[in-house]
Amino acid sequence: MSYRDALKVGLVCGVAVLILSIIVTRAWQDSTALGHSLIYAAVAFAAVSLTACVLNWAMRNDRQNDQSFPILK
């Protein structure tokens, strides 16, 4: 997985959280609820993207993977 893909996954998650939080909080009726929905989406994007990037970095720097056979074919 590349870092670009990690950001794409974060974006998809952020958009999903935005849509769901708009529906759940009925944000079309209140601007405060819309603001909270945007904050929730931004936090979800940041958390998912950061987690995916850290896991990507950790797997690329793994030097103890001495596997001599494929797990899946």
HELIX and SHEET records of a PDB file:
HELIX    1   1 TYR A    3  THR A   25  1                                  23    
HELIX    2   2 SER A   31  ARG A   60  1                                  30    
END                                                                             
